[in-house]
Amino acid sequence: MRVTILSLLLLLGGCAGPNLSDYRDEQPRLVPSEFFQGELTARGVVKDRSGAVIRTFDATIDASWDDDGVGTLDEVFQYNDGETDTRVWTLTPEQDGYRATAGDVTESGFMEWQGNAIHMNYVLEVPYGDGTINVRMDDWMYQVTPDTVINETTMSKWGVQVGEVVLVIQKTGSDQGQ
């Protein structure tokens, strides 16, 4: 019986995700107000729960910060099926991070970062059938070069993974390397 319980605990411990502190010494440092500044582009895929790619997209992001340190990320997505979607994030400074809100975000996220990584968890309202459903988004971003961030997001409903989004965000033009 003890072996079974110990095995179960080890298995569950192995399923735990990364901790943000795991990245505290990684370079280059990802500071949201520095990377998300000016014009950025993104290209990515949406996967279903089996891991199959069901959509691809390109996006533009117009990022700015006001004098109070509040950030705005104005995102426009163009999907391979012709659909266009927009999302405007507001990042409001709070404690050691940002409170992240947007029109289709039904439960705001708290954006934290250390080293080269950002983590944010929030609930997004997405189209489904003739209506919408709310899905939990577990969002991880990793800066791999001064002008490139890789973003992986796991989508879940009732604790069950229903999909994933993987994308690359890049600074464009004169914003590269800043």
N, C-alpha and C positions, 0 to 999 in steps of 0.2 A: 504494500500500500504506500509506504514512504517513497519508494522508487517511482511509482506512478505520479504522486504529487510533485516530487522533485522534477521529474521529466516535464510535467505540465507547466510548472513555474519557469523552467528554462526555456521551453518553447514559447510561452507568452512573453518572456523577457526578450527573446530574440526577435519578436514581432514589433517591438517598440521602435518608433521612428527616431530620427536624429534629434539631437538637442541643439538649439541655436549656439550654445556655448562651445560646441564641437568645432565651430568655425572661427572663433574669436581671433586666432592668430593668422588666418588665411589672408592672402593678398591676391589681387589688389583690393583695398578696402572699399566696400560698397556702402556709400552714404547716399540715401535717397535724394536729398536736396542737391547733391552734386551730380549724380548720374542722370536723374530725371530732370533735365533742364534743356529747354529748346525742343528741336524736332528730333523724334526718334522713329524708327520703323520696327515692325515685328513681323515675323513669319512663323506659322505654326500649324499644328494638327490637333484635331479633337478625336479622341479614341472612345470606343464604347467599352462596356465592362469586360469584354473578352480581350481587349487590347487592339482590336482592329481599328484602323483609321477610317472614320466616317465623314470627316470634313477636313478641308485645309483652308487656311486664311492668310491674308496679308492685312496689316494694320498700320496706321499712322498714329503717333502720339505727340500731342503738343503739350509740353510740360512747362509750368511756370510756378514761381513762388512769390508771395507778396511780402511786404515789409514786416508782417507779424509772423512770418515763417509758415504760413498756410500754403500748401501746395495744391495745384490743380493739374490733373492729368486728363486731357481731353482725347479720348481714344475713338477711332473710327475703324471698324472691322469690315473687310470685304471677303466674303466666303466664296468658295469655288462653285457653289450652286447659285450664285448671283445675289444672295441676301446681303444686305448691309445692316450693320448694327453699330450703335454708339453707346459709350459709357463715359461719364464725366466723374472722375474720382475727386473728392476733396480730402486732403490729408491735413488734419489739424493737430498741432503739437500737443502732446499729453504725456506727462511723466517722462519715461525714457523711450518714447516712440511717437507714433502718429495714430490718431483715431481716423479710420478710413471709411468714408461713406460714398454712396453713389445712388442714383435713382432706382436701380433694380436690385440694390443690396438691401435685403430685409432685416439682416442682423449685421451691424457694422463690424468691421475688423479692427484689430489692433496690430499695427505694423511695428515690428521690432527688428533690429539688425545687430550683428556682430561680425567682425572680420569681413569676409567677402559674401556674406549671406543675409538675406531678408526672409522673415517668416511672417505670414499673415493667415488668419483663419476667419472666414465670414460665411454668411448665407446669401446665396444669389437666387433670384427668381428667374427661371428659364422657361421658354416656351415648351409645351409638351402637349401633343394632340391638339385639341381645340382650346386649351387653356394654358396654365402655367403650373409649375411645381417649384418648391424651394429645395435647393441642394446645398450641402455644406461644401465649401471650397477650402482645401488645405494647400496653401500657396507657398512655394519655396522658390527663391531666386538666388542665383549664384553669379557673381561677377567673375568672368574668366579672363578678360582683357580690359584695358581702360575704356574701351568702347563697346563691349559686348556682355550681355547678361543672358543666362539661360534660365528659363522659368518652367517649373514643373508644378502642376496643380492636380491634386486628386479630388474627384467629385464623389460625394457619398450622400445617400438618403437612408435614414434610419440606421446609420452605422455601417451600411453595406456600400462598397465601392460600386459606382454606376458608370464611371468614366474617368478620363484623364485629359488634360490639356498640356501640350509641350510646345514651347515657343522660344525663339531667340529674339532678343531686343537689341537693337544697335543704334548708336548715335549716328546722325547723318551730317554730311557737309562740315560746316565750320564748328559743329559741336563735338566732333570726334576728338577723343583724347583729353577732354577738359574735365 
